[in-house]
Amino acid sequence: MTQCYFCSQNIKTVDYKDTETLKRFLSSQMKIYPRRKTHLCAKHQRQLKTAVKRARVEGLLPFIVS
């Protein structure tokens, strides 16, 4: 089994301003990949969800692809 990306990089919290890292876990339609595809631990998957939603509200990430 592969290890969580954030655990392996020693990243404690997921930053919503780091859009390049967040885009790695989004599909081409800007949907958040499920845990079975991202291979994140439960803690970081929850943080990723919150960070993506915050980045969308702040205007750093789009809600949908137009």
Secondary structure, 3 states (H helix, E strand, C coil): CCCCHHHHCCCCCCCCCCHHHHHCCECCCCCECCHHHHCCCHHHHHHHHHHHHHHHHHCCCCCCCC
